Amino acid sequence: MAVEAERYCPVCGKPATDPTYKRFGELCCSEAHAGEYVKEVRAQKVQAQAAQGRQEAPRGGRFGQRRGGC
Ligand SMILES: [Zn+2]
């Protein structure tokens, strides 16, 4: 069976078959959702990096945000 497994849009969960909207190995249903998925993945990467940075430098993060607090 060489048939590709059915894929679903990671944003809305609808079946997605158009390889035009393939992002990071996931098939999205539309250009809009492809863009949204890319944004989401990038945000996750940034968060992961931020978490790593925090571990490497536990101080420093607070000072920059102090003025923004209530
Ligand atoms: Zn979608």
N, CA, C, O and the ligand as a Tripos MOL2 file, in Angstrom:
@<TRIPOS>MOLECULE
protein
  281   279    71     0     0
PROTEIN
NO_CHARGES

@<TRIPOS>ATOM
      1 N           0.8390   -1.2070    0.0000 N.3       1 MET1
      2 CA          0.0000    0.0000    0.0000 C.3       1 MET1
      3 C           0.8710    1.2520    0.0000 C.2       1 MET1
      4 O           1.4310    1.6350    1.0270 O.2       1 MET1
      5 N           0.9730    1.8650   -1.1360 N.am      2 ALA2
      6 CA          1.8260    3.0490   -1.2530 C.3       2 ALA2
      7 C           1.0130    4.3320   -1.1360 C.2       2 ALA2
      8 O           1.5150    5.4310   -1.3700 O.2       2 ALA2
      9 N          -0.2320    4.1700   -0.7740 N.am      3 VAL3
     10 CA         -1.0770    5.3610   -0.6780 C.3       3 VAL3
     11 C          -0.6760    6.1880    0.5300 C.2       3 VAL3
     12 O          -0.4700    5.6600    1.6230 O.2       3 VAL3
     13 N          -0.5700    7.4750    0.3210 N.am      4 GLU4
     14 CA         -0.1830    8.3560    1.4220 C.3       4 GLU4
     15 C          -1.2930    8.3990    2.4560 C.2       4 GLU4
     16 O          -2.4760    8.3980    2.1140 O.2       4 GLU4
     17 N          -0.9130    8.4360    3.6960 N.am      5 ALA5
     18 CA         -1.9130    8.5240    4.7640 C.3       5 ALA5
     19 C          -2.6910    9.8150    4.6240 C.2       5 ALA5
     20 O          -2.1870   10.8180    4.1170 O.2       5 ALA5
     21 N          -3.9120    9.7680    5.0780 N.am      6 GLU6
     22 CA         -4.7360   10.9730    5.0030 C.3       6 GLU6
     23 C          -4.1640   12.0290    5.9370 C.2       6 GLU6
     24 O          -3.7620   11.7390    7.0640 O.2       6 GLU6
     25 N          -4.1380   13.2570    5.4420 N.am      7 ARG7
     26 CA         -3.5610   14.3260    6.2670 C.3       7 ARG7
     27 C          -4.6440   15.3340    6.6150 C.2       7 ARG7
     28 O          -5.6400   15.4930    5.9090 O.2       7 ARG7
     29 N          -4.4090   15.9930    7.7100 N.am      8 TYR8
     30 CA         -5.3770   16.9890    8.1620 C.3       8 TYR8
     31 C          -4.6710   18.3000    8.4600 C.2       8 TYR8
     32 O          -3.5190   18.3240    8.8930 O.2       8 TYR8
     33 N          -5.3740   19.3650    8.2240 N.am      9 CYS9
     34 CA         -4.8400   20.6880    8.5170 C.3       9 CYS9
     35 C          -4.5930   20.8000   10.0230 C.2       9 CYS9
     36 O          -5.5100   20.5640   10.8100 O.2       9 CYS9
     37 N          -3.3880   21.1510   10.4330 N.am     10 PRO10
     38 CA         -3.0810   21.2500   11.8670 C.3      10 PRO10
     39 C          -3.7730   22.4350   12.5320 C.2      10 PRO10
     40 O          -3.8230   22.5210   13.7590 O.2      10 PRO10
     41 N          -4.3060   23.3440   11.7270 N.am     11 VAL11
     42 CA         -4.9550   24.5320   12.2940 C.3      11 VAL11
     43 C          -6.4280   24.2720   12.5540 C.2      11 VAL11
     44 O          -6.9240   24.5390   13.6490 O.2      11 VAL11
     45 N          -7.1380   23.7470   11.5430 N.am     12 CYS12
     46 CA         -8.5840   23.5790   11.6970 C.3      12 CYS12
     47 C          -9.0140   22.1180   11.7170 C.2      12 CYS12
     48 O         -10.1620   21.8210   12.0480 O.2      12 CYS12
     49 N          -8.1150   21.2020   11.3690 N.am     13 GLY13
     50 CA         -8.4480   19.7830   11.4500 C.3      13 GLY13
     51 C          -9.1790   19.2380   10.2460 C.2      13 GLY13
     52 O          -9.5770   18.0730   10.2430 O.2      13 GLY13
     53 N          -9.3680   20.0600    9.2140 N.am     14 LYS14
     54 CA        -10.0390   19.5740    8.0060 C.3      14 LYS14
     55 C          -9.0670   18.7340    7.1930 C.2      14 LYS14
     56 O          -7.8550   18.9400    7.2650 O.2      14 LYS14
     57 N          -9.5930   17.7860    6.4150 N.am     15 PRO15
     58 CA         -8.7110   17.0160    5.5350 C.3      15 PRO15
     59 C          -7.9840   17.9480    4.5660 C.2      15 PRO15
     60 O          -8.5980   18.8370    3.9760 O.2      15 PRO15
     61 N          -6.6810   17.7450    4.4030 N.am     16 ALA16
     62 CA         -5.8910   18.6030    3.5260 C.3      16 ALA16
     63 C          -5.0830   17.7320    2.5800 C.2      16 ALA16
     64 O          -4.3880   16.8110    3.0090 O.2      16 ALA16
     65 N          -5.1780   18.0290    1.2940 N.am     17 THR17
     66 CA         -4.5100   17.1780    0.3120 C.3      17 THR17
     67 C          -3.5940   17.9550   -0.6170 C.2      17 THR17
     68 O          -2.8470   17.3460   -1.3830 O.2      17 THR17
     69 N          -3.6290   19.2690   -0.5750 N.am     18 ASP18
     70 CA         -2.8620   20.0670   -1.5160 C.3      18 ASP18
     71 C          -1.4260   20.2730   -1.0220 C.2      18 ASP18
     72 O          -1.2080   20.9660   -0.0280 O.2      18 ASP18
     73 N          -0.4500   19.6770   -1.7060 N.am     19 PRO19
     74 CA          0.9510   19.8020   -1.2720 C.3      19 PRO19
     75 C           1.4820   21.2240   -1.3770 C.2      19 PRO19
     76 O           2.5640   21.5280   -0.8740 O.2      19 PRO19
     77 N           0.7120   22.0990   -2.0360 N.am     20 THR20
     78 CA          1.1190   23.5020   -2.1260 C.3      20 THR20
     79 C           1.2300   24.1260   -0.7430 C.2      20 THR20
     80 O           2.0530   25.0060   -0.4950 O.2      20 THR20
     81 N           0.3760   23.6410    0.1450 N.am     21 TYR21
     82 CA          0.3160   24.2480    1.4750 C.3      21 TYR21
     83 C           1.0190   23.3950    2.5230 C.2      21 TYR21
     84 O           0.6640   23.4080    3.7020 O.2      21 TYR21
     85 N           2.0180   22.6560    2.0670 N.am     22 LYS22
     86 CA          2.7540   21.8170    3.0180 C.3      22 LYS22
     87 C           3.7600   22.6780    3.7710 C.2      22 LYS22
     88 O           4.5670   23.3860    3.1680 O.2      22 LYS22
     89 N           3.6990   22.6060    5.0880 N.am     23 ARG23
     90 CA          4.6300   23.3770    5.9150 C.3      23 ARG23
     91 C           5.1580   22.4760    7.0220 C.2      23 ARG23
     92 O           4.3780   21.8680    7.7550 O.2      23 ARG23
     93 N           6.4820   22.3880    7.1450 N.am     24 PHE24
     94 CA          7.1000   21.5740    8.1830 C.3      24 PHE24
     95 C           6.5490   20.1470    8.1790 C.2      24 PHE24
     96 O           6.4040   19.5220    9.2300 O.2      24 PHE24
     97 N           6.2430   19.6430    6.9750 N.am     25 GLY25
     98 CA          5.7770   18.2650    6.8720 C.3      25 GLY25
     99 C           4.2940   18.0980    7.1470 C.2      25 GLY25
    100 O           3.7850   16.9780    7.1150 O.2      25 GLY25
    101 N           3.5900   19.1900    7.4180 N.am     26 GLU26
    102 CA          2.1500   19.1070    7.6630 C.3      26 GLU26
    103 C           1.4130   19.7380    6.4960 C.2      26 GLU26
    104 O           1.8220   20.7790    5.9810 O.2      26 GLU26
    105 N           0.3310   19.1060    6.0840 N.am     27 LEU27
    106 CA         -0.4680   19.6690    5.0050 C.3      27 LEU27
    107 C          -1.5510   20.5570    5.5950 C.2      27 LEU27
    108 O          -2.3140   20.1390    6.4660 O.2      27 LEU27
    109 N          -1.6030   21.7740    5.1110 N.am     28 CYS28
    110 CA         -2.6360   22.6990    5.5680 C.3      28 CYS28
    111 C          -3.7060   22.8190    4.4880 C.2      28 CYS28
    112 O          -3.4550   22.5050    3.3250 O.2      28 CYS28
    113 N          -4.8960   23.2710    4.8690 N.am     29 CYS29
    114 CA         -6.0170   23.2850    3.9430 C.3      29 CYS29
    115 C          -5.9770   24.5130    3.0460 C.2      29 CYS29
    116 O          -6.5490   24.4940    1.9560 O.2      29 CYS29
    117 N          -5.3220   25.5680    3.4760 N.am     30 SER30
    118 CA         -5.3580   26.8020    2.7010 C.3      30 SER30
    119 C          -4.1150   27.6310    2.9750 C.2      30 SER30
    120 O          -3.3690   27.3800    3.9220 O.2      30 SER30
    121 N          -3.9140   28.6280    2.1170 N.am     31 GLU31
    122 CA         -2.7760   29.5300    2.2820 C.3      31 GLU31
    123 C          -2.8070   30.1880    3.6640 C.2      31 GLU31
    124 O          -1.7870   30.3190    4.3400 O.2      31 GLU31
    125 N          -4.0180   30.5960    4.0550 N.am     32 ALA32
    126 CA         -4.1610   31.2950    5.3330 C.3      32 ALA32
    127 C          -3.7280   30.3960    6.4890 C.2      32 ALA32
    128 O          -3.0100   30.8320    7.3890 O.2      32 ALA32
    129 N          -4.1690   29.1410    6.4560 N.am     33 HIS33
    130 CA         -3.8360   28.2430    7.5600 C.3      33 HIS33
    131 C          -2.3810   27.7940    7.4770 C.2      33 HIS33
    132 O          -1.7620   27.5140    8.5040 O.2      33 HIS33
    133 N          -1.8390   27.7220    6.2900 N.am     34 ALA34
    134 CA         -0.4120   27.4070    6.1520 C.3      34 ALA34
    135 C           0.3970   28.4950    6.8340 C.2      34 ALA34
    136 O           1.3480   28.2160    7.5640 O.2      34 ALA34
    137 N           0.0060   29.7460    6.5870 N.am     35 GLY35
    138 CA          0.7010   30.8680    7.2150 C.3      35 GLY35
    139 C           0.5510   30.8360    8.7230 C.2      35 GLY35
    140 O           1.4970   31.1110    9.4610 O.2      35 GLY35
    141 N          -0.6450   30.4980    9.1700 N.am     36 GLU36
    142 CA         -0.8850   30.4650   10.5970 C.3      36 GLU36
    143 C          -0.0420   29.3730   11.2610 C.2      36 GLU36
    144 O           0.5230   29.5670   12.3370 O.2      36 GLU36
    145 N           0.0250   28.2470   10.6030 N.am     37 TYR37
    146 CA          0.7880   27.1300   11.1600 C.3      37 TYR37
    147 C           2.2770   27.4790   11.2480 C.2      37 TYR37
    148 O           2.9460   27.1570   12.2290 O.2      37 TYR37
    149 N           2.7780   28.1400   10.2070 N.am     38 VAL38
    150 CA          4.1840   28.5620   10.2090 C.3      38 VAL38
    151 C           4.4420   29.4980   11.3870 C.2      38 VAL38
    152 O           5.4450   29.3750   12.0890 O.2      38 VAL38
    153 N           3.5190   30.4330   11.5870 N.am     39 LYS39
    154 CA          3.6620   31.3790   12.7030 C.3      39 LYS39
    155 C           3.7100   30.6300   14.0300 C.2      39 LYS39
    156 O           4.5320   30.9230   14.8980 O.2      39 LYS39
    157 N           2.8080   29.6520   14.1680 N.am     40 GLU40
    158 CA          2.7150   28.8990   15.4090 C.3      40 GLU40
    159 C           4.0240   28.1570   15.6900 C.2      40 GLU40
    160 O           4.5460   28.1850   16.8050 O.2      40 GLU40
    161 N           4.5350   27.5000   14.6580 N.am     41 VAL41
    162 CA          5.7740   26.7310   14.8320 C.3      41 VAL41
    163 C           6.9160   27.6610   15.2000 C.2      41 VAL41
    164 O           7.7360   27.3410   16.0600 O.2      41 VAL41
    165 N           6.9640   28.8290   14.5350 N.am     42 ARG42
    166 CA          8.0330   29.7810   14.8480 C.3      42 ARG42
    167 C           7.9190   30.2790   16.2750 C.2      42 ARG42
    168 O           8.9250   30.4240   16.9700 O.2      42 ARG42
    169 N           6.6960   30.5410   16.7150 N.am     43 ALA43
    170 CA          6.4830   31.0200   18.0770 C.3      43 ALA43
    171 C           6.9510   29.9670   19.0750 C.2      43 ALA43
    172 O           7.5430   30.2930   20.1040 O.2      43 ALA43
    173 N           6.6800   28.7070   18.7630 N.am     44 GLN44
    174 CA          7.1140   27.6330   19.6610 C.3      44 GLN44
    175 C           8.6270   27.5660   19.7260 C.2      44 GLN44
    176 O           9.2040   27.3450   20.7910 O.2      44 GLN44
    177 N           9.2700   27.7590   18.5770 N.am     45 LYS45
    178 CA         10.7330   27.7290   18.5570 C.3      45 LYS45
    179 C          11.3020   28.8770   19.3810 C.2      45 LYS45
    180 O          12.2630   28.7040   20.1310 O.2      45 LYS45
    181 N          10.7000   30.0390   19.2310 N.am     46 VAL46
    182 CA         11.1630   31.2030   19.9910 C.3      46 VAL46
    183 C          10.9990   30.9410   21.4790 C.2      46 VAL46
    184 O          11.8850   31.2590   22.2710 O.2      46 VAL46
    185 N           9.8750   30.3670   21.8550 N.am     47 GLN47
    186 CA          9.6330   30.0540   23.2600 C.3      47 GLN47
    187 C          10.6610   29.0700   23.7790 C.2      47 GLN47
    188 O          11.1770   29.2260   24.8860 O.2      47 GLN47
    189 N          10.9590   28.0600   22.9820 N.am     48 ALA48
    190 CA         11.9450   27.0560   23.3870 C.3      48 ALA48
    191 C          13.3020   27.7090   23.5740 C.2      48 ALA48
    192 O          14.0260   27.3940   24.5190 O.2      48 ALA48
    193 N          13.6420   28.6130   22.6780 N.am     49 GLN49
    194 CA         14.9220   29.3110   22.7770 C.3      49 GLN49
    195 C          14.9410   30.1960   24.0110 C.2      49 GLN49
    196 O          15.9490   30.2720   24.7130 O.2      49 GLN49
    197 N          13.8230   30.8660   24.2740 N.am     50 ALA50
    198 CA         13.7380   31.7460   25.4300 C.3      50 ALA50
    199 C          13.9010   30.9300   26.7010 C.2      50 ALA50
    200 O          14.5670   31.3680   27.6390 O.2      50 ALA50
    201 N          13.3040   29.7580   26.7400 N.am     51 ALA51
    202 CA         13.4110   28.8970   27.9110 C.3      51 ALA51
    203 C          14.8560   28.4700   28.1070 C.2      51 ALA51
    204 O          15.3490   28.4190   29.2340 O.2      51 ALA51
    205 N          15.5220   28.1680   27.0230 N.am     52 GLN52
    206 CA         16.9360   27.7840   27.1060 C.3      52 GLN52
    207 C          17.7600   28.9460   27.6170 C.2      52 GLN52
    208 O          18.6120   28.7810   28.4900 O.2      52 GLN52
    209 N          17.5000   30.1280   27.0660 N.am     53 GLY53
    210 CA         18.2540   31.3070   27.4570 C.3      53 GLY53
    211 C          18.0820   31.5820   28.9350 C.2      53 GLY53
    212 O          19.0220   31.9980   29.6120 O.2      53 GLY53
    213 N          16.8730   31.3490   29.4380 N.am     54 ARG54
    214 CA         16.5970   31.5960   30.8380 C.3      54 ARG54
    215 C          17.4260   30.6620   31.7200 C.2      54 ARG54
    216 O          17.9050   31.0510   32.7850 O.2      54 ARG54
    217 N          17.5810   29.4420   31.2600 N.am     55 GLN55
    218 CA         18.3620   28.4810   32.0460 C.3      55 GLN55
    219 C          19.8320   28.8870   32.0760 C.2      55 GLN55
    220 O          20.5170   28.7280   33.0860 O.2      55 GLN55
    221 N          20.2940   29.4100   30.9560 N.am     56 GLU56
    222 CA         21.7060   29.7870   30.8890 C.3      56 GLU56
    223 C          21.9690   31.0570   31.6920 C.2      56 GLU56
    224 O          23.0230   31.2060   32.3100 O.2      56 GLU56
    225 N          21.0010   31.9680   31.6760 N.am     57 ALA57
    226 CA         21.1860   33.2300   32.3880 C.3      57 ALA57
    227 C          19.9570   33.5320   33.2190 C.2      57 ALA57
    228 O          19.0850   34.2820   32.7800 O.2      57 ALA57
    229 N          19.8700   32.9680   34.4020 N.am     58 PRO58
    230 CA         18.6850   33.1410   35.2520 C.3      58 PRO58
    231 C          18.4410   34.5800   35.6650 C.2      58 PRO58
    232 O          17.2880   34.9390   35.9050 O.2      58 PRO58
    233 N          19.4520   35.4190   35.7620 N.am     59 ARG59
    234 CA         19.2150   36.8210   36.0880 C.3      59 ARG59
    235 C          19.1030   37.6090   34.7920 C.2      59 ARG59
    236 O          19.3430   37.0710   33.7120 O.2      59 ARG59
    237 N          18.7500   38.8430   34.8930 N.am     60 GLY60
    238 CA         18.7750   39.7180   33.7220 C.3      60 GLY60
    239 C          17.4230   39.8620   33.0660 C.2      60 GLY60
    240 O          17.1050   40.9380   32.5590 O.2      60 GLY60
    241 N          16.6240   38.8300   33.0560 N.am     61 GLY61
    242 CA         15.3340   38.9140   32.3790 C.3      61 GLY61
    243 C          14.3970   39.9000   33.0480 C.2      61 GLY61
    244 O          13.6060   40.5560   32.3700 O.2      61 GLY61
    245 N          14.4690   40.0130   34.3460 N.am     62 ARG62
    246 CA         13.4950   40.8250   35.0800 C.3      62 ARG62
    247 C          13.7090   42.3230   34.8950 C.2      62 ARG62
    248 O          12.7430   43.0790   34.7910 O.2      62 ARG62
    249 N          14.9470   42.7490   34.8530 N.am     63 PHE63
    250 CA         15.2380   44.1730   34.8070 C.3      63 PHE63
    251 C          14.6190   44.8520   33.5970 C.2      63 PHE63
    252 O          14.0880   45.9600   33.6860 O.2      63 PHE63
    253 N          14.6980   44.1700   32.4720 N.am     64 GLY64
    254 CA         14.1790   44.7670   31.2490 C.3      64 GLY64
    255 C          12.6720   44.9160   31.2830 C.2      64 GLY64
    256 O          12.1310   45.8060   30.6270 O.2      64 GLY64
    257 N          11.9860   44.0780   32.0240 N.am     65 GLN65
    258 CA         10.5260   44.0940   32.0020 C.3      65 GLN65
    259 C           9.9610   44.8970   33.1670 C.2      65 GLN65
    260 O           8.7430   45.0510   33.2560 O.2      65 GLN65
    261 N          10.7700   45.3960   34.0290 N.am     66 ARG66
    262 CA         10.2950   46.0360   35.2550 C.3      66 ARG66
    263 C           9.3330   47.1910   34.9890 C.2      66 ARG66
    264 O           8.3010   47.3180   35.6480 O.2      66 ARG66
    265 N           9.6790   48.0200   34.0270 N.am     67 ARG67
    266 CA          8.8540   49.2030   33.7690 C.3      67 ARG67
    267 C           7.5090   48.8310   33.1730 C.2      67 ARG67
    268 O           6.5380   49.5790   33.2830 O.2      67 ARG67
    269 N           7.4630   47.6470   32.5320 N.am     68 GLY68
    270 CA          6.2300   47.2380   31.8850 C.3      68 GLY68
    271 C           5.2180   46.6770   32.8850 C.2      68 GLY68
    272 O           4.0330   46.5860   32.5650 O.2      68 GLY68
    273 N           5.6550   46.3030   34.0790 N.am     69 GLY69
    274 CA          4.7450   45.7110   35.0680 C.3      69 GLY69
    275 C           3.7120   46.7160   35.5100 C.2      69 GLY69
    276 O           3.8590   47.9070   35.2350 O.2      69 GLY69
    277 N           2.6770   46.2780   36.1830 N.am     70 CYS70
    278 CA          1.5790   47.1460   36.5540 C.3      70 CYS70
    279 C           2.0800   48.3890   37.2330 C.2      70 CYS70
    280 O           1.2840   49.2440   37.6190 O.2      70 CYS70
    281 ZN         -7.1940   24.7120    7.9350 Zn       71 ZN71
@<TRIPOS>BOND
     1     1     2 1
     2     2     3 1
     3     3     4 2
     4     3     5 am
     5     5     6 1
     6     6     7 1
     7     7     8 2
     8     7     9 am
     9     9    10 1
    10    10    11 1
    11    11    12 2
    12    11    13 am
    13    13    14 1
    14    14    15 1
    15    15    16 2
    16    15    17 am
    17    17    18 1
    18    18    19 1
    19    19    20 2
    20    19    21 am
    21    21    22 1
    22    22    23 1
    23    23    24 2
    24    23    25 am
    25    25    26 1
    26    26    27 1
    27    27    28 2
    28    27    29 am
    29    29    30 1
    30    30    31 1
    31    31    32 2
    32    31    33 am
    33    33    34 1
    34    34    35 1
    35    35    36 2
    36    35    37 am
    37    37    38 1
    38    38    39 1
    39    39    40 2
    40    39    41 am
    41    41    42 1
    42    42    43 1
    43    43    44 2
    44    43    45 am
    45    45    46 1
    46    46    47 1
    47    47    48 2
    48    47    49 am
    49    49    50 1
    50    50    51 1
    51    51    52 2
    52    51    53 am
    53    53    54 1
    54    54    55 1
    55    55    56 2
    56    55    57 am
    57    57    58 1
    58    58    59 1
    59    59    60 2
    60    59    61 am
    61    61    62 1
    62    62    63 1
    63    63    64 2
    64    63    65 am
    65    65    66 1
    66    66    67 1
    67    67    68 2
    68    67    69 am
    69    69    70 1
    70    70    71 1
    71    71    72 2
    72    71    73 am
    73    73    74 1
    74    74    75 1
    75    75    76 2
    76    75    77 am
    77    77    78 1
    78    78    79 1
    79    79    80 2
    80    79    81 am
    81    81    82 1
    82    82    83 1
    83    83    84 2
    84    83    85 am
    85    85    86 1
    86    86    87 1
    87    87    88 2
    88    87    89 am
    89    89    90 1
    90    90    91 1
    91    91    92 2
    92    91    93 am
    93    93    94 1
    94    94    95 1
    95    95    96 2
    96    95    97 am
    97    97    98 1
    98    98    99 1
    99    99   100 2
   100    99   101 am
   101   101   102 1
   102   102   103 1
   103   103   104 2
   104   103   105 am
   105   105   106 1
   106   106   107 1
   107   107   108 2
   108   107   109 am
   109   109   110 1
   110   110   111 1
   111   111   112 2
   112   111   113 am
   113   113   114 1
   114   114   115 1
   115   115   116 2
   116   115   117 am
   117   117   118 1
   118   118   119 1
   119   119   120 2
   120   119   121 am
   121   121   122 1
   122   122   123 1
   123   123   124 2
   124   123   125 am
   125   125   126 1
   126   126   127 1
   127   127   128 2
   128   127   129 am
   129   129   130 1
   130   130   131 1
   131   131   132 2
   132   131   133 am
   133   133   134 1
   134   134   135 1
   135   135   136 2
   136   135   137 am
   137   137   138 1
   138   138   139 1
   139   139   140 2
   140   139   141 am
   141   141   142 1
   142   142   143 1
   143   143   144 2
   144   143   145 am
   145   145   146 1
   146   146   147 1
   147   147   148 2
   148   147   149 am
   149   149   150 1
   150   150   151 1
   151   151   152 2
   152   151   153 am
   153   153   154 1
   154   154   155 1
   155   155   156 2
   156   155   157 am
   157   157   158 1
   158   158   159 1
   159   159   160 2
   160   159   161 am
   161   161   162 1
   162   162   163 1
   163   163   164 2
   164   163   165 am
   165   165   166 1
   166   166   167 1
   167   167   168 2
   168   167   169 am
   169   169   170 1
   170   170   171 1
   171   171   172 2
   172   171   173 am
   173   173   174 1
   174   174   175 1
   175   175   176 2
   176   175   177 am
   177   177   178 1
   178   178   179 1
   179   179   180 2
   180   179   181 am
   181   181   182 1
   182   182   183 1
   183   183   184 2
   184   183   185 am
   185   185   186 1
   186   186   187 1
   187   187   188 2
   188   187   189 am
   189   189   190 1
   190   190   191 1
   191   191   192 2
   192   191   193 am
   193   193   194 1
   194   194   195 1
   195   195   196 2
   196   195   197 am
   197   197   198 1
   198   198   199 1
   199   199   200 2
   200   199   201 am
   201   201   202 1
   202   202   203 1
   203   203   204 2
   204   203   205 am
   205   205   206 1
   206   206   207 1
   207   207   208 2
   208   207   209 am
   209   209   210 1
   210   210   211 1
   211   211   212 2
   212   211   213 am
   213   213   214 1
   214   214   215 1
   215   215   216 2
   216   215   217 am
   217   217   218 1
   218   218   219 1
   219   219   220 2
   220   219   221 am
   221   221   222 1
   222   222   223 1
   223   223   224 2
   224   223   225 am
   225   225   226 1
   226   226   227 1
   227   227   228 2
   228   227   229 am
   229   229   230 1
   230   230   231 1
   231   231   232 2
   232   231   233 am
   233   233   234 1
   234   234   235 1
   235   235   236 2
   236   235   237 am
   237   237   238 1
   238   238   239 1
   239   239   240 2
   240   239   241 am
   241   241   242 1
   242   242   243 1
   243   243   244 2
   244   243   245 am
   245   245   246 1
   246   246   247 1
   247   247   248 2
   248   247   249 am
   249   249   250 1
   250   250   251 1
   251   251   252 2
   252   251   253 am
   253   253   254 1
   254   254   255 1
   255   255   256 2
   256   255   257 am
   257   257   258 1
   258   258   259 1
   259   259   260 2
   260   259   261 am
   261   261   262 1
   262   262   263 1
   263   263   264 2
   264   263   265 am
   265   265   266 1
   266   266   267 1
   267   267   268 2
   268   267   269 am
   269   269   270 1
   270   270   271 1
   271   271   272 2
   272   271   273 am
   273   273   274 1
   274   274   275 1
   275   275   276 2
   276   275   277 am
   277   277   278 1
   278   278   279 1
   279   279   280 2
@<TRIPOS>SUBSTRUCTURE
     1 MET1         2 RESIDUE 1 A MET
     2 ALA2         6 RESIDUE 1 A ALA
     3 VAL3        10 RESIDUE 1 A VAL
     4 GLU4        14 RESIDUE 1 A GLU
     5 ALA5        18 RESIDUE 1 A ALA
     6 GLU6        22 RESIDUE 1 A GLU
     7 ARG7        26 RESIDUE 1 A ARG
     8 TYR8        30 RESIDUE 1 A TYR
     9 CYS9        34 RESIDUE 1 A CYS
    10 PRO10       38 RESIDUE 1 A PRO
    11 VAL11       42 RESIDUE 1 A VAL
    12 CYS12       46 RESIDUE 1 A CYS
    13 GLY13       50 RESIDUE 1 A GLY
    14 LYS14       54 RESIDUE 1 A LYS
    15 PRO15       58 RESIDUE 1 A PRO
    16 ALA16       62 RESIDUE 1 A ALA
    17 THR17       66 RESIDUE 1 A THR
    18 ASP18       70 RESIDUE 1 A ASP
    19 PRO19       74 RESIDUE 1 A PRO
    20 THR20       78 RESIDUE 1 A THR
    21 TYR21       82 RESIDUE 1 A TYR
    22 LYS22       86 RESIDUE 1 A LYS
    23 ARG23       90 RESIDUE 1 A ARG
    24 PHE24       94 RESIDUE 1 A PHE
    25 GLY25       98 RESIDUE 1 A GLY
    26 GLU26      102 RESIDUE 1 A GLU
    27 LEU27      106 RESIDUE 1 A LEU
    28 CYS28      110 RESIDUE 1 A CYS
    29 CYS29      114 RESIDUE 1 A CYS
    30 SER30      118 RESIDUE 1 A SER
    31 GLU31      122 RESIDUE 1 A GLU
    32 ALA32      126 RESIDUE 1 A ALA
    33 HIS33      130 RESIDUE 1 A HIS
    34 ALA34      134 RESIDUE 1 A ALA
    35 GLY35      138 RESIDUE 1 A GLY
    36 GLU36      142 RESIDUE 1 A GLU
    37 TYR37      146 RESIDUE 1 A TYR
    38 VAL38      150 RESIDUE 1 A VAL
    39 LYS39      154 RESIDUE 1 A LYS
    40 GLU40      158 RESIDUE 1 A GLU
    41 VAL41      162 RESIDUE 1 A VAL
    42 ARG42      166 RESIDUE 1 A ARG
    43 ALA43      170 RESIDUE 1 A ALA
    44 GLN44      174 RESIDUE 1 A GLN
    45 LYS45      178 RESIDUE 1 A LYS
    46 VAL46      182 RESIDUE 1 A VAL
    47 GLN47      186 RESIDUE 1 A GLN
    48 ALA48      190 RESIDUE 1 A ALA
    49 GLN49      194 RESIDUE 1 A GLN
    50 ALA50      198 RESIDUE 1 A ALA
    51 ALA51      202 RESIDUE 1 A ALA
    52 GLN52      206 RESIDUE 1 A GLN
    53 GLY53      210 RESIDUE 1 A GLY
    54 ARG54      214 RESIDUE 1 A ARG
    55 GLN55      218 RESIDUE 1 A GLN
    56 GLU56      222 RESIDUE 1 A GLU
    57 ALA57      226 RESIDUE 1 A ALA
    58 PRO58      230 RESIDUE 1 A PRO
    59 ARG59      234 RESIDUE 1 A ARG
    60 GLY60      238 RESIDUE 1 A GLY
    61 GLY61      242 RESIDUE 1 A GLY
    62 ARG62      246 RESIDUE 1 A ARG
    63 PHE63      250 RESIDUE 1 A PHE
    64 GLY64      254 RESIDUE 1 A GLY
    65 GLN65      258 RESIDUE 1 A GLN
    66 ARG66      262 RESIDUE 1 A ARG
    67 ARG67      266 RESIDUE 1 A ARG
    68 GLY68      270 RESIDUE 1 A GLY
    69 GLY69      274 RESIDUE 1 A GLY
    70 CYS70      278 RESIDUE 1 A CYS
    71 ZN71       281 GROUP 0 **** ****
